[in-house]
């Protein structure tokens, strides 16, 4: 095993552009609903809305009259006149169901994927479902609808999960398979119940052989000949604790030891992993480990797809984004803070709402967000 090189970031402030993906939103004093889009605030509604879903370039919500509306590229349109029974926001598309009619809104266009769908799942770059009438397992990916397997061979899905671009499932015959890049990979294993998906990655427990396995980018591998004490999966990454309490990471096809002890706190989401062992806060991004801070107490950290937001020992916000730390951008006491995907939003002062975007703060008078 190879030990990763640790990089210590000493209050790194980057003056380059850091324009993040993701849209923000807030209400003003009159409960008018606004979207924050690349530094601009645009009023969408004069009354409060419900069921807000945000992606990188769209904002979906239910208006007061019950219509489903979507904001995209400066324009707002009504895409349904009733409330969906399922709403899933991914980075690139908004997926929803009207009864059994499965729909997708992406890049400003609405499409019907199926008129009779069940067991719908969605990742950033894949949507899967099972046809009610045929029991075919279907996928929508790269603009095309595909049949993963016919209902004659699989009957029905027993258990299934998606990652950003991958689909893992166990059919009613208990055969564990993975759909990736238009290919169905058969694990040759049955009764796999414990598995998780990320981008191009599926990790699963093989209790019959007492092993911990990973499918990555088309290849099955055994990464431990014992079951882990715990594990999580993110993009191209699996993090787990082995039987000796070593904190391990499988990243892009190789296994490394992060620590020889179990951290007090750890979380992962998409491209990012954070962990804390007093007093050090460490973040893994792109396969590198960054020691970003020394904290006197376990922090409450918000995670985005490629970011982390937390308060330091002086209750000042620090923002980690794609390998760099930003600080001293807001000195007022914070009442609330959130991440909309990778976009930090704060409430402070006399009900001021602020968005940290492209290296600077954008402030608006608001009531809530």
WOGIUR-V545388 format. One record per residue. N is the residue number from 0. RES is the residue in one small letter. PHI is phi in whole degrees, -180 to 180 (none if undefined). PSI is psi in radians with two decimals (* if undefined). OMEGA is omega as a letter, one per 40 degrees, with the letter a starting at -180 (999 if undefined). Layout:
BEGIN
N;RES;PHI;PSI;OMEGA + N;RES;PHI;PSI;OMEGA
END
This chain:
BEGIN
0;x;none;2.62;a + 1;x;-113;2.27;i + 2;x;-82;2.33;i + 3;x;-72;2.61;i + 4;x;-81;2.25;a + 5;x;-91;2.39;a + 6;x;-116;2.19;i + 7;x;-99;2.19;a + 8;x;-102;2.00;a + 9;x;-96;1.62;i + 10;x;46;0.92;a + 11;x;-74;2.14;i + 12;x;-116;2.18;a + 13;x;-107;2.24;a + 14;x;-90;-0.11;a + 15;x;-74;2.90;i + 16;x;-64;2.36;i + 17;x;-129;0.66;a + 18;x;-55;2.01;a + 19;x;-91;2.78;i + 20;x;-87;2.60;i + 21;x;118;2.52;i + 22;x;-105;2.53;i + 23;x;-106;2.99;i + 24;x;-158;2.76;i + 25;x;-165;2.96;i + 26;x;-112;2.50;i + 27;x;-89;-3.02;a + 28;x;-61;-0.45;a + 29;x;-96;0.20;a + 30;x;65;0.41;i + 31;x;-75;2.43;a + 32;x;-98;2.19;a + 33;x;-119;2.63;i + 34;x;-110;2.47;i + 35;x;-105;2.00;a + 36;x;-131;1.83;i + 37;x;53;0.81;i + 38;x;91;-0.12;a + 39;x;-110;2.49;i + 40;x;-109;2.28;a + 41;x;-129;2.21;i + 42;x;-75;2.23;i + 43;x;-103;-0.69;a + 44;x;-141;2.67;i + 45;x;-95;-0.03;i + 46;x;-132;2.78;i + 47;x;-60;2.65;a + 48;x;-120;3.09;a + 49;x;-136;2.82;i + 50;x;54;0.90;a + 51;x;-72;2.31;i + 52;x;-130;2.30;a + 53;x;-125;2.44;i + 54;x;-119;-2.84;a + 55;x;-68;-0.61;a + 56;x;-135;0.27;i + 57;x;-144;2.81;i + 58;x;-138;2.12;i + 59;x;-111;2.56;a + 60;x;-164;2.89;i + 61;x;-101;2.11;i + 62;x;-78;3.00;a + 63;x;-59;-0.56;a + 64;x;-84;0.09;i + 65;x;89;0.01;i + 66;x;-76;2.50;i + 67;x;-89;2.11;a + 68;x;-123;2.67;i + 69;x;-133;2.30;i + 70;x;-98;2.30;i + 71;x;-153;2.25;i + 72;x;53;0.79;i + 73;x;85;-0.06;a + 74;x;-125;2.63;i + 75;x;-120;2.36;i + 76;x;-138;2.65;i + 77;x;-87;2.15;a + 78;x;-107;-0.28;i + 79;x;-149;2.60;i + 80;x;-101;0.24;i + 81;x;-138;2.91;a + 82;x;-86;2.23;i + 83;x;-66;2.74;i + 84;x;-91;-0.23;i + 85;x;-139;2.33;i + 86;x;-136;2.11;a + 87;x;-127;2.12;i + 88;x;-100;2.12;i + 89;x;-111;3.05;a + 90;x;-60;-0.69;a + 91;x;-107;-0.26;a + 92;x;-154;2.72;i + 93;x;-108;2.11;a + 94;x;-112;2.37;i + 95;x;-151;2.82;i + 96;x;-125;2.38;i + 97;x;-111;1.72;a + 98;x;60;-1.99;i + 99;x;-104;0.08;i + 100;x;-84;2.09;a + 101;x;-100;2.22;a + 102;x;-127;2.76;i + 103;x;-140;2.46;i + 104;x;-120;2.02;i + 105;x;-144;2.44;i + 106;x;53;0.66;i + 107;x;83;0.09;a + 108;x;-125;2.49;i + 109;x;-102;2.33;i + 110;x;-134;2.57;i + 111;x;-94;2.21;i + 112;x;-93;-0.62;a + 113;x;-159;2.55;i + 114;x;-93;-0.08;a + 115;x;-152;1.31;a + 116;x;-118;2.63;i + 117;x;-141;2.92;i + 118;x;55;0.86;a + 119;x;-80;2.31;i + 120;x;-133;2.69;a + 121;x;-148;2.38;i + 122;x;-118;-3.10;a + 123;x;-58;-0.59;a + 124;x;-129;0.41;i + 125;x;-158;2.49;i + 126;x;-128;2.33;i + 127;x;-128;2.68;i + 128;x;-163;3.00;i + 129;x;-120;2.28;i + 130;x;-70;2.26;a + 131;x;-66;-0.73;a + 132;x;-77;-0.59;a + 133;x;-107;-0.32;a + 134;x;65;0.23;i + 135;x;-64;2.45;i + 136;x;-89;2.14;a + 137;x;-117;2.77;i + 138;x;-143;2.58;i + 139;x;-118;2.12;a + 140;x;-156;2.43;i + 141;x;54;0.65;i + 142;x;80;0.11;a + 143;x;-126;2.56;i + 144;x;-96;2.27;a + 145;x;-131;2.65;i + 146;x;-95;2.07;i + 147;x;-76;-0.90;i + 148;x;-150;2.61;i + 149;x;-79;2.67;i + 150;x;-65;-0.37;i + 151;x;-67;-0.50;a + 152;x;-96;-0.49;a + 153;x;-112;-0.20;a + 154;x;63;-1.57;a + 155;x;-143;2.78;i + 156;x;-79;2.29;i + 157;x;-87;-0.97;i + 158;x;-140;2.44;a + 159;x;-154;2.68;i + 160;x;-149;2.70;i + 161;x;-120;2.67;i + 162;x;-108;-2.77;a + 163;x;-64;-0.66;a + 164;x;-141;0.43;a + 165;x;-146;2.66;a + 166;x;-137;2.17;i + 167;x;-118;2.44;a + 168;x;-153;2.69;i + 169;x;-120;2.08;a + 170;x;-84;-3.08;a + 171;x;-69;-0.22;i + 172;x;-89;0.06;i + 173;x;68;0.35;i + 174;x;-87;2.25;a + 175;x;-95;2.12;a + 176;x;-135;2.81;a + 177;x;-134;2.25;i + 178;x;-102;2.10;a + 179;x;-151;2.24;i + 180;x;52;0.79;i + 181;x;70;0.21;i + 182;x;-121;2.40;i + 183;x;-95;2.06;i + 184;x;-101;2.19;i + 185;x;-94;2.10;a + 186;x;-73;-0.23;a + 187;x;64;0.39;i + 188;x;-123;2.65;i + 189;x;-118;2.79;i + 190;x;59;0.67;i + 191;x;-85;1.96;a + 192;x;-108;-0.49;a + 193;x;-107;1.79;i + 194;x;-151;2.72;a + 195;x;-143;2.67;a + 196;x;-123;2.57;i + 197;x;-135;-2.73;i + 198;x;-76;2.14;i + 199;x;60;0.25;a + 200;x;-139;2.38;i + 201;x;-135;2.23;i + 202;x;-111;2.49;a + 203;x;-154;2.69;i + 204;x;-96;2.20;i + 205;x;-102;1.61;a + 206;x;-72;-0.43;i + 207;x;-68;-0.74;i + 208;x;-97;0.04;i + 209;x;57;0.78;a + 210;x;-131;2.79;i + 211;x;-110;2.09;a + 212;x;-119;2.71;i + 213;x;-136;2.38;i + 214;x;-104;2.14;i + 215;x;-137;2.12;i + 216;x;51;0.71;i + 217;x;97;0.03;a + 218;x;-128;2.34;i + 219;x;-90;2.40;i + 220;x;-142;2.57;i + 221;x;-96;2.04;a + 222;x;-101;-0.18;i + 223;x;-155;2.40;a + 224;x;-90;0.47;i + 225;x;-150;2.80;i + 226;x;-78;2.42;i + 227;x;-74;2.77;i + 228;x;-75;-0.41;i + 229;x;-174;2.71;i + 230;x;-157;2.79;i + 231;x;-145;2.73;a + 232;x;-125;2.37;i + 233;x;-133;-2.74;a + 234;x;-76;2.04;i + 235;x;60;0.35;a + 236;x;-144;2.39;i + 237;x;-128;2.24;i + 238;x;-117;2.34;a + 239;x;-151;2.84;i + 240;x;-109;2.14;a + 241;x;-84;-3.09;a + 242;x;-68;-0.30;i + 243;x;-100;0.24;a + 244;x;67;0.33;i + 245;x;-73;2.41;i + 246;x;-95;1.92;a + 247;x;-113;2.71;i + 248;x;-138;2.28;i + 249;x;-103;2.07;a + 250;x;-134;2.13;i + 251;x;50;0.72;i + 252;x;96;-0.01;i + 253;x;-133;2.68;a + 254;x;-109;2.32;i + 255;x;-133;2.77;i + 256;x;-95;2.05;i + 257;x;-78;-0.84;i + 258;x;-147;2.74;i + 259;x;-96;0.27;i + 260;x;-141;2.86;a + 261;x;-89;2.13;i + 262;x;-62;2.71;i + 263;x;-67;-0.61;a + 264;x;-147;2.41;i + 265;x;-154;2.54;i + 266;x;-151;2.69;i + 267;x;-139;2.58;i + 268;x;-154;2.15;i + 269;x;50;-1.83;a + 270;x;-90;0.01;a + 271;x;-134;2.50;i + 272;x;-130;2.33;i + 273;x;-121;2.57;i + 274;x;-152;2.69;a + 275;x;-134;2.30;i + 276;x;-140;1.89;a + 277;x;-43;2.20;e + 278;x;-102;0.13;a + 279;x;-90;2.31;i + 280;x;-104;2.17;a + 281;x;-123;2.56;i + 282;x;-130;2.31;i + 283;x;-103;2.16;i + 284;x;-143;2.25;i + 285;x;61;0.50;i + 286;x;84;-0.08;i + 287;x;-101;2.59;i + 288;x;-106;2.19;i + 289;x;-115;2.19;i + 290;x;-87;1.87;a + 291;x;-100;-0.32;a + 292;x;-166;2.86;i + 293;x;-120;2.07;a + 294;x;-120;2.49;a + 295;x;-81;-0.27;i + 296;x;-144;2.73;i + 297;x;-61;2.18;a + 298;x;-83;2.76;i + 299;x;-95;1.86;a + 300;x;-110;2.32;i + 301;x;-96;2.37;a + 302;x;-116;2.36;i + 303;x;-110;-3.10;i + 304;x;-58;-0.61;i + 305;x;-136;0.45;a + 306;x;-146;2.86;i + 307;x;-143;2.46;a + 308;x;-133;2.26;a + 309;x;-156;2.96;i + 310;x;-101;2.36;a + 311;x;-83;-2.96;a + 312;x;-64;-0.35;i + 313;x;-100;0.25;a + 314;x;59;0.56;i + 315;x;-104;2.47;a + 316;x;-72;2.45;i + 317;x;-126;2.50;a + 318;x;-130;2.03;i + 319;x;-98;2.21;a + 320;x;-143;2.01;i + 321;x;51;0.82;i + 322;x;94;0.02;a + 323;x;-132;2.64;a + 324;x;-110;2.36;i + 325;x;-121;2.36;a + 326;x;-148;3.06;i + 327;x;62;0.42;i + 328;x;-94;-0.19;i + 329;x;-150;2.09;a + 330;x;-109;-0.18;i + 331;x;-75;2.63;i + 332;x;-59;2.36;a + 333;x;-96;2.32;i + 334;x;-89;-0.70;i + 335;x;-149;2.72;i + 336;x;-150;2.59;a + 337;x;-145;2.89;i + 338;x;-119;2.15;i + 339;x;-98;1.72;a + 340;x;54;-1.97;i + 341;x;-103;0.25;a + 342;x;-101;1.98;i + 343;x;-75;2.43;i + 344;x;-135;2.43;a + 345;x;-132;2.66;i + 346;x;-121;2.26;a + 347;x;-159;3.01;i + 348;x;60;-2.48;a + 349;x;-90;1.22;i + 350;x;61;0.63;i + 351;x;-82;2.36;i + 352;x;-107;2.21;a + 353;x;-126;2.42;i + 354;x;-114;2.26;i + 355;x;-95;1.85;a + 356;x;-140;2.36;i + 357;x;56;0.62;i + 358;x;83;0.15;i + 359;x;-148;2.86;a + 360;x;-91;2.39;i + 361;x;-114;2.10;a + 362;x;-112;2.47;i + 363;x;-142;2.62;i + 364;x;-81;2.09;a + 365;x;-140;3.01;i + 366;x;-109;-0.62;i + 367;x;-163;3.05;i + 368;x;-157;*;999
END
